[in-house]
Amino acid sequence: MHTVLDEIVFGGQVLETSSTEVIKAVEDISKLEAASNAISLVPKSVSGWRGR
């Protein structure tokens, strides 16, 4: 709900009124969050490798 409101209103001003554009932006944010979560799932043994 907050993500949707953030796409519509910013600083008390309406930024977007098109529901299609708002839904597209929210879907894009969801994809980025999913990608971010996938990156953090790298095992510590791999993420600790420094390539010496």
Rosetta silent file (secondary structure, phi, psi, omega in degrees, C-alpha in Angstrom):
SEQUENCE: MHTVLDEIVFGGQVLETSSTEVIKAVEDISKLEAASNAISLVPKSVSGWRGR
SCORE:     score description
SCORE:     0.000 S_00000001
   1 L     0.000  -43.030 -179.093    0.000    0.000    0.000 S_00000001
   2 H   -66.464  -36.853  179.222    2.791    2.426    0.878 S_00000001
   3 H   -62.854  -42.327  179.236    4.620    1.675   -2.359 S_00000001
   4 H   -63.372  -46.263  179.044    1.515    2.510   -4.361 S_00000001
   5 H   -63.268  -36.624  178.083    0.994    5.755   -2.447 S_00000001
   6 H   -63.220  -31.956  178.908    4.661    6.656   -2.900 S_00000001
   7 H   -76.825  -25.705 -177.910    4.200    6.341   -6.657 S_00000001
   8 H   -89.676  -44.791 -172.780    1.106    8.550   -6.645 S_00000001
   9 E  -123.813  136.510  175.665    2.005   11.239   -4.079 S_00000001
  10 E  -141.128  123.714  178.666    5.359   12.777   -3.167 S_00000001
  11 L    59.742   31.841  179.185    5.793   15.675   -0.767 S_00000001
  12 L    81.821    0.688  179.112    2.066   16.341   -0.765 S_00000001
  13 E  -111.387  140.006  177.369    1.911   16.688   -4.533 S_00000001
  14 E   -75.164  122.920  179.969    0.229   14.240   -6.892 S_00000001
  15 L   -96.875  -36.700 -174.365    2.847   12.862   -9.267 S_00000001
  16 L  -141.352  133.963  178.060    0.879   10.270  -11.193 S_00000001
  17 L  -114.788  -10.648 -179.805   -2.830    9.740  -11.780 S_00000001
  18 L   -80.392  117.511 -179.998   -2.685    6.951  -14.339 S_00000001
  19 H   -63.296  -32.403  178.499   -3.390    3.631  -12.635 S_00000001
  20 H   -63.302  -44.353  179.216   -1.582    1.835  -15.471 S_00000001
  21 H   -66.965  -39.019  179.016    1.604    3.814  -14.844 S_00000001
  22 H   -64.383  -45.702  179.748    1.370    3.307  -11.082 S_00000001
  23 H   -62.567  -41.236  178.194    0.934   -0.463  -11.469 S_00000001
  24 H   -61.048  -44.290 -179.621    3.883   -0.600  -13.893 S_00000001
  25 H   -64.621  -41.323  179.236    6.102    1.283  -11.440 S_00000001
  26 H   -65.604  -39.801  176.638    5.071   -0.965   -8.538 S_00000001
  27 H   -63.218  -41.041  177.534    5.791   -4.078  -10.627 S_00000001
  28 H   -62.164  -41.942  178.086    9.238   -2.680  -11.502 S_00000001
  29 H   -62.924  -41.966  179.258    9.943   -2.043   -7.815 S_00000001
  30 H   -62.009  -40.486  178.183    8.865   -5.599   -6.972 S_00000001
  31 H   -63.695  -42.782  178.900   11.242   -6.981   -9.605 S_00000001
  32 H   -64.406  -40.245  178.091   14.133   -4.931   -8.204 S_00000001
  33 H   -64.749  -40.931  178.836   13.363   -6.079   -4.659 S_00000001
  34 H   -64.129  -41.263  178.365   13.254   -9.718   -5.797 S_00000001
  35 H   -65.343  -39.786  179.214   16.602   -9.300   -7.580 S_00000001
  36 H   -64.052  -42.065  178.465   18.075   -7.656   -4.494 S_00000001
  37 H   -66.436  -35.240  179.592   16.892  -10.518   -2.291 S_00000001
  38 H   -66.769  -37.187  179.609   18.355  -13.080   -4.700 S_00000001
  39 H   -65.667  -38.624 -177.299   21.760  -11.398   -4.512 S_00000001
  40 L   -75.113   -5.613 -179.934   21.775  -11.536   -0.711 S_00000001
  41 L   -88.054    6.419  178.115   21.159  -15.301   -0.817 S_00000001
  42 L   -66.918  129.968 -179.243   24.766  -15.962   -1.899 S_00000001
  43 L   -57.455  148.323 -179.063   26.364  -18.337    0.622 S_00000001
  44 H   -60.932  -32.572 -179.793   28.838  -16.756    3.024 S_00000001
  45 H   -64.001  -31.191  178.623   31.581  -19.095    1.805 S_00000001
  46 H   -83.519  -43.721 -176.670   31.246  -17.574   -1.663 S_00000001
  47 H   -70.363  -20.417  178.154   30.691  -13.976   -0.575 S_00000001
  48 L   -82.443   -9.774 -179.073   33.730  -14.159    1.731 S_00000001
  49 L   -69.275  130.921 -178.006   36.022  -15.062   -1.170 S_00000001
  50 L  -114.166    0.993  175.222   38.342  -12.184   -1.997 S_00000001
  51 L    66.590   47.038 -178.048   40.240  -13.641   -4.952 S_00000001
  52 L   -77.432    0.000    0.000   43.745  -13.526   -3.513 S_00000001
